[in-house]
Amino acid sequence: MPVWQQVYAEINDPNFVLICVAEDTGGEAVAGPIFDAADPTYVQVIDTDHIISSAFNFVNVPSSAWIDEEGRIVRIDEGTYSKIHEFGEGDQTITFGNDVYTPALKDWIANGADSKHVQSAATVTANIRDYTPEQFKADAAFRLGNLFRSHGENDKADQYWEMARALNPDSVNFFRQNLTLTEEGSAGEQFMTFMGEYVAQGKDYYRPLDIE
């Protein structure tokens, strides 16, 4: 988020609105300090039930949708990284992100519909992942689990969260949310193992980025 704050300040266009959504069942208590540390001047929203991912069928964060001044989506479902990141050491080093997304975004803001990065309605539609009946059930189970957890019914909450994962095993969001309740958090050894298996199965961690 600090880097996106820098990008937002560089753009400095009153007609551009950046909305950052934190998907975390921990709510303000968990996401608030992260936002505060970044000291953002753009809009921040906390989505405890992952409504945004459900609406756009995102399987992981950060993901994005570009919406023009007429309310039309002109790009969707891409890894929203402002630069290339690295973490870990030696053979355990993992590199992720890219250095082309931010320039593309700036080009769109400057040129609008004339930007070469604007996609047709047909392309955008094709890039939205299809929803299955099992995924709809998974979303309902996940939110029911959140409701039970908010009332201290952790056993029932875990039951419905596991149901959500079984119904939608491709959701990285569900898996990482569950890991936030563990000691290692959402980016530890379990996550690394999960992602290694995910990629080995040929699944898209993100939809391939078609920006040169």
PyRosetta script that sets phi, psi and omega in degrees:
from pyrosetta import init, pose_from_sequence

init()
pose = pose_from_sequence("MPVWQQVYAEINDPNFVLICVAEDTGGEAVAGPIFDAADPTYVQVIDTDHIISSAFNFVNVPSSAWIDEEGRIVRIDEGTYSKIHEFGEGDQTITFGNDVYTPALKDWIANGADSKHVQSAATVTANIRDYTPEQFKADAAFRLGNLFRSHGENDKADQYWEMARALNPDSVNFFRQNLTLTEEGSAGEQFMTFMGEYVAQGKDYYRPLDIE")
pose.set_psi(1, -36.5)
pose.set_omega(1, 177.1)
pose.set_phi(2, -59.1)
pose.set_psi(2, -37.2)
pose.set_omega(2, -179.6)
pose.set_phi(3, -69.6)
pose.set_psi(3, -38.2)
pose.set_omega(3, 177.6)
pose.set_phi(4, -67.5)
pose.set_psi(4, -30.4)
pose.set_omega(4, 174.8)
pose.set_phi(5, -64.2)
pose.set_psi(5, -39.9)
pose.set_omega(5, 177.4)
pose.set_phi(6, -63.2)
pose.set_psi(6, -44.4)
pose.set_omega(6, 179.1)
pose.set_phi(7, -62.5)
pose.set_psi(7, -43.4)
pose.set_omega(7, -179.3)
pose.set_phi(8, -61.9)
pose.set_psi(8, -39.7)
pose.set_omega(8, 179.1)
pose.set_phi(9, -68.0)
pose.set_psi(9, -36.5)
pose.set_omega(9, 178.7)
pose.set_phi(10, -65.9)
pose.set_psi(10, -40.9)
pose.set_omega(10, -179.8)
pose.set_phi(11, -65.4)
pose.set_psi(11, -50.1)
pose.set_omega(11, 172.3)
pose.set_phi(12, 47.0)
pose.set_psi(12, 51.9)
pose.set_omega(12, 179.6)
pose.set_phi(13, -119.8)
pose.set_psi(13, 117.9)
pose.set_omega(13, -177.4)
pose.set_phi(14, -63.5)
pose.set_psi(14, -16.8)
pose.set_omega(14, 179.7)
pose.set_phi(15, -88.7)
pose.set_psi(15, -3.7)
pose.set_omega(15, 178.9)
pose.set_phi(16, -104.7)
pose.set_psi(16, 126.0)
pose.set_omega(16, 178.9)
pose.set_phi(17, -116.4)
pose.set_psi(17, 121.4)
pose.set_omega(17, 176.4)
pose.set_phi(18, -102.9)
pose.set_psi(18, 123.6)
pose.set_omega(18, 178.7)
pose.set_phi(19, -116.0)
pose.set_psi(19, 118.2)
pose.set_omega(19, 179.9)
pose.set_phi(20, -105.4)
pose.set_psi(20, 124.5)
pose.set_omega(20, -176.8)
pose.set_phi(21, -112.5)
pose.set_psi(21, 121.7)
pose.set_omega(21, 174.5)
pose.set_phi(22, -93.4)
pose.set_psi(22, 116.4)
pose.set_omega(22, 179.1)
pose.set_phi(23, -95.1)
pose.set_psi(23, 101.2)
pose.set_omega(23, -177.7)
pose.set_phi(24, -155.9)
pose.set_psi(24, 125.1)
pose.set_omega(24, -179.8)
pose.set_phi(25, -67.7)
pose.set_psi(25, -12.9)
pose.set_omega(25, 177.5)
pose.set_phi(26, -72.3)
pose.set_psi(26, -12.7)
pose.set_omega(26, 176.0)
pose.set_phi(27, 64.8)
pose.set_psi(27, -149.2)
pose.set_omega(27, -176.4)
pose.set_phi(28, -58.9)
pose.set_psi(28, -36.5)
pose.set_omega(28, -177.1)
pose.set_phi(29, -60.9)
pose.set_psi(29, -34.8)
pose.set_omega(29, -178.3)
pose.set_phi(30, -93.8)
pose.set_psi(30, -49.1)
pose.set_omega(30, -174.6)
pose.set_phi(31, -80.1)
pose.set_psi(31, -29.2)
pose.set_omega(31, -177.7)
pose.set_phi(32, -55.2)
pose.set_psi(32, -51.3)
pose.set_omega(32, -180.0)
pose.set_phi(33, -61.3)
pose.set_psi(33, -30.9)
pose.set_omega(33, 178.3)
pose.set_phi(34, -68.0)
pose.set_psi(34, -44.2)
pose.set_omega(34, 176.0)
pose.set_phi(35, -63.0)
pose.set_psi(35, -44.1)
pose.set_omega(35, -178.1)
pose.set_phi(36, -60.7)
pose.set_psi(36, -38.9)
pose.set_omega(36, -178.8)
pose.set_phi(37, -66.7)
pose.set_psi(37, -33.6)
pose.set_omega(37, 179.3)
pose.set_phi(38, -78.1)
pose.set_psi(38, -20.4)
pose.set_omega(38, -179.3)
pose.set_phi(39, 50.0)
pose.set_psi(39, 52.7)
pose.set_omega(39, -175.6)
pose.set_phi(40, -75.7)
pose.set_psi(40, 150.4)
pose.set_omega(40, 174.6)
pose.set_phi(41, -105.4)
pose.set_psi(41, -0.5)
pose.set_omega(41, 175.9)
pose.set_phi(42, -91.9)
pose.set_psi(42, 178.2)
pose.set_omega(42, -175.6)
pose.set_phi(43, -76.7)
pose.set_psi(43, 133.7)
pose.set_omega(43, 178.0)
pose.set_phi(44, -120.6)
pose.set_psi(44, 134.0)
pose.set_omega(44, -179.1)
pose.set_phi(45, -130.3)
pose.set_psi(45, 141.4)
pose.set_omega(45, 175.5)
pose.set_phi(46, -110.3)
pose.set_psi(46, 121.4)
pose.set_omega(46, -174.2)
pose.set_phi(47, -113.3)
pose.set_psi(47, 92.3)
pose.set_omega(47, -174.5)
pose.set_phi(48, -72.2)
pose.set_psi(48, -22.5)
pose.set_omega(48, -177.3)
pose.set_phi(49, -107.8)
pose.set_psi(49, 11.3)
pose.set_omega(49, 178.7)
pose.set_phi(50, 58.0)
pose.set_psi(50, 39.4)
pose.set_omega(50, -179.6)
pose.set_phi(51, -63.2)
pose.set_psi(51, -37.9)
pose.set_omega(51, -178.4)
pose.set_phi(52, -63.4)
pose.set_psi(52, -45.7)
pose.set_omega(52, 178.9)
pose.set_phi(53, -62.5)
pose.set_psi(53, -36.9)
pose.set_omega(53, 177.8)
pose.set_phi(54, -65.1)
pose.set_psi(54, -41.9)
pose.set_omega(54, -177.0)
pose.set_phi(55, -64.7)
pose.set_psi(55, -40.3)
pose.set_omega(55, -176.0)
pose.set_phi(56, -104.4)
pose.set_psi(56, -1.0)
pose.set_omega(56, -177.0)
pose.set_phi(57, 56.2)
pose.set_psi(57, 46.6)
pose.set_omega(57, 172.5)
pose.set_phi(58, -79.6)
pose.set_psi(58, 140.4)
pose.set_omega(58, 179.4)
pose.set_phi(59, -103.5)
pose.set_psi(59, -10.0)
pose.set_omega(59, -179.0)
pose.set_phi(60, -154.7)
pose.set_psi(60, 161.8)
pose.set_omega(60, 174.6)
pose.set_phi(61, -116.7)
pose.set_psi(61, 151.4)
pose.set_omega(61, -2.0)
pose.set_phi(62, -82.0)
pose.set_psi(62, 137.4)
pose.set_omega(62, 174.3)
pose.set_phi(63, -129.9)
pose.set_psi(63, 165.3)
pose.set_omega(63, -172.5)
pose.set_phi(64, -143.9)
pose.set_psi(64, 164.2)
pose.set_omega(64, 168.8)
pose.set_phi(65, -139.6)
pose.set_psi(65, 131.3)
pose.set_omega(65, 173.2)
pose.set_phi(66, -94.5)
pose.set_psi(66, 125.6)
pose.set_omega(66, -178.4)
pose.set_phi(67, -122.1)
pose.set_psi(67, 124.1)
pose.set_omega(67, -175.7)
pose.set_phi(68, -81.8)
pose.set_psi(68, -176.6)
pose.set_omega(68, -174.2)
pose.set_phi(69, -69.7)
pose.set_psi(69, -12.2)
pose.set_omega(69, 177.1)
pose.set_phi(70, -101.2)
pose.set_psi(70, 7.6)
pose.set_omega(70, 177.5)
pose.set_phi(71, 83.1)
pose.set_psi(71, 13.2)
pose.set_omega(71, -179.8)
pose.set_phi(72, -94.7)
pose.set_psi(72, 138.0)
pose.set_omega(72, 175.6)
pose.set_phi(73, -78.6)
pose.set_psi(73, 126.2)
pose.set_omega(73, -177.9)
pose.set_phi(74, -115.1)
pose.set_psi(74, -8.2)
pose.set_omega(74, 167.7)
pose.set_phi(75, -155.7)
pose.set_psi(75, 150.3)
pose.set_omega(75, -178.6)
pose.set_phi(76, -157.6)
pose.set_psi(76, 154.9)
pose.set_omega(76, 169.3)
pose.set_phi(77, 62.2)
pose.set_psi(77, 58.0)
pose.set_omega(77, 177.2)
pose.set_phi(78, -132.0)
pose.set_psi(78, 152.1)
pose.set_omega(78, 175.9)
pose.set_phi(79, -66.3)
pose.set_psi(79, 116.6)
pose.set_omega(79, -172.5)
pose.set_phi(80, -91.8)
pose.set_psi(80, 79.0)
pose.set_omega(80, 179.6)
pose.set_phi(81, -110.6)
pose.set_psi(81, 138.1)
pose.set_omega(81, -179.0)
pose.set_phi(82, -88.0)
pose.set_psi(82, -12.6)
pose.set_omega(82, 178.8)
pose.set_phi(83, -166.5)
pose.set_psi(83, 177.6)
pose.set_omega(83, 176.1)
pose.set_phi(84, -82.2)
pose.set_psi(84, 134.2)
pose.set_omega(84, -179.4)
pose.set_phi(85, -117.4)
pose.set_psi(85, 152.6)
pose.set_omega(85, 173.8)
pose.set_phi(86, -136.7)
pose.set_psi(86, 141.8)
pose.set_omega(86, 169.2)
pose.set_phi(87, -148.0)
pose.set_psi(87, 159.1)
pose.set_omega(87, -174.2)
pose.set_phi(88, 94.5)
pose.set_psi(88, 176.7)
pose.set_omega(88, -178.7)
pose.set_phi(89, -135.4)
pose.set_psi(89, 150.7)
pose.set_omega(89, 174.9)
pose.set_phi(90, 58.5)
pose.set_psi(90, -133.5)
pose.set_omega(90, -179.1)
pose.set_phi(91, -67.2)
pose.set_psi(91, -15.4)
pose.set_omega(91, -178.5)
pose.set_phi(92, -91.7)
pose.set_psi(92, 2.6)
pose.set_omega(92, -178.9)
pose.set_phi(93, -66.6)
pose.set_psi(93, 131.6)
pose.set_omega(93, 178.1)
pose.set_phi(94, -120.1)
pose.set_psi(94, 128.8)
pose.set_omega(94, 178.0)
pose.set_phi(95, -109.8)
pose.set_psi(95, 134.1)
pose.set_omega(95, 178.6)
pose.set_phi(96, -149.0)
pose.set_psi(96, 165.9)
pose.set_omega(96, -178.7)
pose.set_phi(97, 95.2)
pose.set_psi(97, -171.5)
pose.set_omega(97, -179.2)
pose.set_phi(98, -158.0)
pose.set_psi(98, 167.6)
pose.set_omega(98, -179.8)
pose.set_phi(99, -115.5)
pose.set_psi(99, 18.7)
pose.set_omega(99, -178.9)
pose.set_phi(100, -110.6)
pose.set_psi(100, -17.1)
pose.set_omega(100, -174.8)
pose.set_phi(101, -67.9)
pose.set_psi(101, -45.4)
pose.set_omega(101, -178.3)
pose.set_phi(102, -61.9)
pose.set_psi(102, -46.7)
pose.set_omega(102, 176.3)
pose.set_phi(103, -59.5)
pose.set_psi(103, -36.8)
pose.set_omega(103, 178.3)
pose.set_phi(104, -64.4)
pose.set_psi(104, -42.8)
pose.set_omega(104, 178.7)
pose.set_phi(105, -61.3)
pose.set_psi(105, -44.6)
pose.set_omega(105, 179.6)
pose.set_phi(106, -62.7)
pose.set_psi(106, -37.0)
pose.set_omega(106, 178.8)
pose.set_phi(107, -65.1)
pose.set_psi(107, -40.8)
pose.set_omega(107, 178.3)
pose.set_phi(108, -63.4)
pose.set_psi(108, -43.7)
pose.set_omega(108, -178.9)
pose.set_phi(109, -63.7)
pose.set_psi(109, -37.1)
pose.set_omega(109, -178.4)
pose.set_phi(110, -75.9)
pose.set_psi(110, -35.6)
pose.set_omega(110, -171.2)
pose.set_phi(111, -113.0)
pose.set_psi(111, -8.2)
pose.set_omega(111, 176.8)
pose.set_phi(112, 58.7)
pose.set_psi(112, -133.5)
pose.set_omega(112, -176.8)
pose.set_phi(113, -62.7)
pose.set_psi(113, -18.3)
pose.set_omega(113, 179.6)
pose.set_phi(114, -84.6)
pose.set_psi(114, -5.7)
pose.set_omega(114, 179.5)
pose.set_phi(115, -64.9)
pose.set_psi(115, 138.6)
pose.set_omega(115, 179.0)
pose.set_phi(116, -68.7)
pose.set_psi(116, -10.3)
pose.set_omega(116, -177.9)
pose.set_phi(117, -93.6)
pose.set_psi(117, -4.2)
pose.set_omega(117, 175.6)
pose.set_phi(118, -74.7)
pose.set_psi(118, 132.6)
pose.set_omega(118, -178.7)
pose.set_phi(119, -103.2)
pose.set_psi(119, 152.9)
pose.set_omega(119, 179.0)
pose.set_phi(120, -70.0)
pose.set_psi(120, 163.2)
pose.set_omega(120, 178.3)
pose.set_phi(121, -59.5)
pose.set_psi(121, -37.3)
pose.set_omega(121, 179.8)
pose.set_phi(122, -65.4)
pose.set_psi(122, -40.9)
pose.set_omega(122, 179.5)
pose.set_phi(123, -66.9)
pose.set_psi(123, -44.4)
pose.set_omega(123, 179.0)
pose.set_phi(124, -60.1)
pose.set_psi(124, -46.0)
pose.set_omega(124, 179.9)
pose.set_phi(125, -59.1)
pose.set_psi(125, -41.7)
pose.set_omega(125, -180.0)
pose.set_phi(126, -67.9)
pose.set_psi(126, -25.9)
pose.set_omega(126, -177.7)
pose.set_phi(127, -85.8)
pose.set_psi(127, -9.4)
pose.set_omega(127, 176.5)
pose.set_phi(128, -83.2)
pose.set_psi(128, 121.9)
pose.set_omega(128, -177.3)
pose.set_phi(129, -66.1)
pose.set_psi(129, 137.5)
pose.set_omega(129, 178.3)
pose.set_phi(130, -66.7)
pose.set_psi(130, 142.8)
pose.set_omega(130, 176.5)
pose.set_phi(131, -94.8)
pose.set_psi(131, 138.0)
pose.set_omega(131, 176.4)
pose.set_phi(132, -104.8)
pose.set_psi(132, 160.6)
pose.set_omega(132, 175.6)
pose.set_phi(133, -56.6)
pose.set_psi(133, -34.4)
pose.set_omega(133, 179.5)
pose.set_phi(134, -65.5)
pose.set_psi(134, -34.9)
pose.set_omega(134, 179.1)
pose.set_phi(135, -68.4)
pose.set_psi(135, -38.8)
pose.set_omega(135, 176.3)
pose.set_phi(136, -61.5)
pose.set_psi(136, -42.1)
pose.set_omega(136, 177.6)
pose.set_phi(137, -64.8)
pose.set_psi(137, -37.9)
pose.set_omega(137, 179.5)
pose.set_phi(138, -62.7)
pose.set_psi(138, -43.1)
pose.set_omega(138, 178.4)
pose.set_phi(139, -60.4)
pose.set_psi(139, -43.1)
pose.set_omega(139, 179.5)
pose.set_phi(140, -64.6)
pose.set_psi(140, -41.8)
pose.set_omega(140, 179.8)
pose.set_phi(141, -65.4)
pose.set_psi(141, -40.3)
pose.set_omega(141, 179.5)
pose.set_phi(142, -61.2)
pose.set_psi(142, -45.2)
pose.set_omega(142, -178.2)
pose.set_phi(143, -70.9)
pose.set_psi(143, -33.0)
pose.set_omega(143, 176.3)
pose.set_phi(144, -66.1)
pose.set_psi(144, -39.7)
pose.set_omega(144, 175.6)
pose.set_phi(145, -61.0)
pose.set_psi(145, -40.7)
pose.set_omega(145, 177.5)
pose.set_phi(146, -60.9)
pose.set_psi(146, -40.7)
pose.set_omega(146, -180.0)
pose.set_phi(147, -63.5)
pose.set_psi(147, -45.4)
pose.set_omega(147, 177.9)
pose.set_phi(148, -61.4)
pose.set_psi(148, -41.0)
pose.set_omega(148, -178.4)
pose.set_phi(149, -65.7)
pose.set_psi(149, -36.3)
pose.set_omega(149, -179.7)
pose.set_phi(150, -66.4)
pose.set_psi(150, -19.6)
pose.set_omega(150, 178.2)
pose.set_phi(151, -103.5)
pose.set_psi(151, 13.2)
pose.set_omega(151, 176.3)
pose.set_phi(152, 80.2)
pose.set_psi(152, 9.2)
pose.set_omega(152, 179.8)
pose.set_phi(153, -92.8)
pose.set_psi(153, 70.8)
pose.set_omega(153, -172.0)
pose.set_phi(154, -67.3)
pose.set_psi(154, -35.2)
pose.set_omega(154, 179.3)
pose.set_phi(155, -62.6)
pose.set_psi(155, -45.1)
pose.set_omega(155, 177.9)
pose.set_phi(156, -67.8)
pose.set_psi(156, -36.5)
pose.set_omega(156, 178.3)
pose.set_phi(157, -60.8)
pose.set_psi(157, -46.9)
pose.set_omega(157, 179.5)
pose.set_phi(158, -62.0)
pose.set_psi(158, -37.5)
pose.set_omega(158, 179.7)
pose.set_phi(159, -59.7)
pose.set_psi(159, -45.1)
pose.set_omega(159, -177.5)
pose.set_phi(160, -77.6)
pose.set_psi(160, -30.5)
pose.set_omega(160, 175.4)
pose.set_phi(161, -65.9)
pose.set_psi(161, -40.9)
pose.set_omega(161, 177.7)
pose.set_phi(162, -65.4)
pose.set_psi(162, -36.3)
pose.set_omega(162, 176.4)
pose.set_phi(163, -62.4)
pose.set_psi(163, -42.4)
pose.set_omega(163, 179.5)
pose.set_phi(164, -61.4)
pose.set_psi(164, -42.7)
pose.set_omega(164, 179.9)
pose.set_phi(165, -67.2)
pose.set_psi(165, -37.6)
pose.set_omega(165, 179.1)
pose.set_phi(166, -67.3)
pose.set_psi(166, -37.0)
pose.set_omega(166, -179.8)
pose.set_phi(167, -75.6)
pose.set_psi(167, -30.8)
pose.set_omega(167, -179.4)
pose.set_phi(168, -134.9)
pose.set_psi(168, 73.0)
pose.set_omega(168, -176.3)
pose.set_phi(169, -67.4)
pose.set_psi(169, -15.1)
pose.set_omega(169, 179.7)
pose.set_phi(170, -81.8)
pose.set_psi(170, -6.8)
pose.set_omega(170, -177.8)
pose.set_phi(171, -78.5)
pose.set_psi(171, 106.0)
pose.set_omega(171, 174.4)
pose.set_phi(172, -67.9)
pose.set_psi(172, -31.9)
pose.set_omega(172, 179.7)
pose.set_phi(173, -58.3)
pose.set_psi(173, -46.5)
pose.set_omega(173, -179.6)
pose.set_phi(174, -61.7)
pose.set_psi(174, -45.2)
pose.set_omega(174, -177.8)
pose.set_phi(175, -62.7)
pose.set_psi(175, -47.0)
pose.set_omega(175, -177.7)
pose.set_phi(176, -68.0)
pose.set_psi(176, -35.3)
pose.set_omega(176, 177.9)
pose.set_phi(177, -61.9)
pose.set_psi(177, -41.3)
pose.set_omega(177, 178.1)
pose.set_phi(178, -62.9)
pose.set_psi(178, -37.9)
pose.set_omega(178, -178.9)
pose.set_phi(179, -67.3)
pose.set_psi(179, -21.9)
pose.set_omega(179, 179.0)
pose.set_phi(180, -64.3)
pose.set_psi(180, -18.2)
pose.set_omega(180, 179.4)
pose.set_phi(181, -89.3)
pose.set_psi(181, -1.9)
pose.set_omega(181, 178.8)
pose.set_phi(182, -98.5)
pose.set_psi(182, 166.8)
pose.set_omega(182, -177.8)
pose.set_phi(183, -65.7)
pose.set_psi(183, -34.9)
pose.set_omega(183, -176.1)
pose.set_phi(184, -79.7)
pose.set_psi(184, -16.2)
pose.set_omega(184, 178.7)
pose.set_phi(185, 80.7)
pose.set_psi(185, -167.1)
pose.set_omega(185, -169.1)
pose.set_phi(186, -88.7)
pose.set_psi(186, 1.2)
pose.set_omega(186, -178.1)
pose.set_phi(187, -134.4)
pose.set_psi(187, 30.6)
pose.set_omega(187, -178.1)
pose.set_phi(188, -94.4)
pose.set_psi(188, -156.2)
pose.set_omega(188, -175.3)
pose.set_phi(189, -62.1)
pose.set_psi(189, -41.0)
pose.set_omega(189, 179.6)
pose.set_phi(190, -61.8)
pose.set_psi(190, -40.4)
pose.set_omega(190, 179.2)
pose.set_phi(191, -65.8)
pose.set_psi(191, -42.4)
pose.set_omega(191, 179.8)
pose.set_phi(192, -61.7)
pose.set_psi(192, -42.0)
pose.set_omega(192, 178.2)
pose.set_phi(193, -63.7)
pose.set_psi(193, -45.4)
pose.set_omega(193, 179.3)
pose.set_phi(194, -58.6)
pose.set_psi(194, -46.2)
pose.set_omega(194, -176.7)
pose.set_phi(195, -68.7)
pose.set_psi(195, -35.2)
pose.set_omega(195, 176.4)
pose.set_phi(196, -61.1)
pose.set_psi(196, -43.4)
pose.set_omega(196, 178.3)
pose.set_phi(197, -68.2)
pose.set_psi(197, -38.5)
pose.set_omega(197, -179.0)
pose.set_phi(198, -59.8)
pose.set_psi(198, -49.6)
pose.set_omega(198, -178.4)
pose.set_phi(199, -68.7)
pose.set_psi(199, -38.3)
pose.set_omega(199, -179.7)
pose.set_phi(200, -61.9)
pose.set_psi(200, -27.3)
pose.set_omega(200, 178.8)
pose.set_phi(201, -83.7)
pose.set_psi(201, 1.3)
pose.set_omega(201, 177.5)
pose.set_phi(202, 79.4)
pose.set_psi(202, 17.5)
pose.set_omega(202, -180.0)
pose.set_phi(203, -84.6)
pose.set_psi(203, 147.4)
pose.set_omega(203, 178.8)
pose.set_phi(204, -81.6)
pose.set_psi(204, 110.5)
pose.set_omega(204, 172.6)
pose.set_phi(205, -60.5)
pose.set_psi(205, -41.2)
pose.set_omega(205, 168.0)
pose.set_phi(206, -137.1)
pose.set_psi(206, 155.7)
pose.set_omega(206, 171.8)
pose.set_phi(207, -63.1)
pose.set_psi(207, 137.3)
pose.set_omega(207, -178.0)
pose.set_phi(208, -51.8)
pose.set_psi(208, 133.9)
pose.set_omega(208, -177.1)
pose.set_phi(209, -83.4)
pose.set_psi(209, 118.9)
pose.set_omega(209, -178.3)
pose.set_phi(210, -102.4)
pose.set_psi(210, 52.7)
pose.set_omega(210, 175.4)
pose.set_phi(211, -119.9)
pose.set_psi(211, 125.9)
pose.set_omega(211, -179.1)
pose.set_phi(212, -86.3)
pose.dump_pdb("model.pdb")
